[in-house]
Structure formats: structure tokens, C-alpha cells
């Protein structure tokens, strides 16, 4: 297969997966996706792959990488899955760089009283 034919097939595949231009859920690269249901009989191969991958929380960027699909296509795919209640989207867990100063002072004073 020539290089041009391969690119055309890739573009066609992406269009079929994403359904062209579609609504997109407000997810970003670090949004965590968790499977919420078993794959229905009507599920596409990509949906089945997402449901298998996301038994534990997985970032959208990781889903995109594992499926070898662009982020924009994955967001359309996930939007459909969220609407069908197949997956849940969760905010990433953000860890603070430093603990709250007042908490550290309270612990320090508590230890000094011992």
C-alpha cells in the first residue's frame, strides 16, 4: 500500500470512530476515566478497549496513547461513552506541594506539649 493510501485510510478510520464533528465532553488530558459498565453488544472495538483499559482510573492522555488515536478523536469517543453511562470522568487528584502551614504549626505545638 502506498503512503498516500495509508494516510487516506487513517483519516477515514478517524472519521468513522469520531463520527465527524461531534459534541465534546469537557475533558482534558489529565481527566481520569473509569469504566462504569460492561460493554454492550453494540459497542465498537474502541469502546470495548476503553472499558477494558479503564477498570482502574486512567488519564485521557493515556487512553489516547494506548489507542494510538488523537486526543480530539478520543474526546468524541469518550463523550459518547459518558452519555451512554459506560464510563465516568473524574477530576485528577491534585497534590499540594507543601502542607498547610497552620497544620504543621498545630502538629509542632502538639508535639512540644508531649
N, C-alpha and C positions, 0 to 999 in steps of 0.2 A: 504494500500500500504506500502510495506517495505521501510526502509530508503534508501537502495541501489537503488531501483526502482525510488524513488523520485529524487535522485541525477542524475540518467541517463536521466530522463525526463527533468530536468532543463538544463543539458548540451545540449540535443537535441534542446530544445527551444532556447537557446542562439545561437546555430549554425544556426538555421533557421533564426533568427532575423538578425544576422550579416552576413549571407551568407558565413561563414567560414572566411578565411583570406582575407581581402579586403584592398583597399586603405583607408587611413585615412586623413581627413582634419586636418590642423594644428590648432586644438582647444585644450585648456587646461581647467582645472576645473572652471576657472573664466570667460571664454569667454561667452558673452551674446548671447543667441539665441532668434530671433524674428520671428514669423510666417510671411510669405510673401505672402501666397496664401491660398485658400480654399483646403480642402483635395480632391484629385482626386478620382475617383471611384475605381482606382486600389490601393489606399493607404492601408497599413497594419494597424492593430489596434494600433500598437506602433506609427506609423507616425501620425495617427489621434489624438492620445493622445498628442503627442508633439505639433501639430498645435493648439490644444485647449489650452494647458498649456501656450504656448508662445505668446499669444496675446499681452502681455506685456513682455519686456525683462526678460529672466530667465537664470541664470548661468547653464552651463553644469552639474556642480555638483548637482544642484537642480533637473534638468531633470533626471539625473541618480538615484537620491534618490526617486523621485516621481514614476518613472517607476520600481523601485526595480531591476535595471539592472546594471551590472558592467560598469565602465567608458569606458573600451575598446569596449564593445558592443555598447554603446551609441555613441561613436565617429564614428563607422562604419555606424550606422543608420543615424547620422547627416550628414555624408559625402554624402550619397545617397540623402538626402533631399536637401543639398546645391547644388549638381549637378543638381537636378531637379528644382531648384529655388523655392522650397517650403518654405525655411527658409533663414534668413540672419544671419551671425555671426558677432558680433561686439566686439571690444576690450572693456574690462571693464573700467569703469570710475575710474581713479585713482586720489585720492585727495591728495594734498601735505599736509604734516604735518604742516608746517608753511608757511605763505605767504612770498613772496619775500621781502627781507629786503629793497631794494630800493623803492618798492611800499609803504611800511609802512613809510619810511622816507619822501617820497613825500607827503603823506597824512598828516603826522605830521607837516611838514613845511607849507602846505596849511592851516591847522587849526590855526597855530600860526599867520599867516598873517591876519586872520579874526578879 
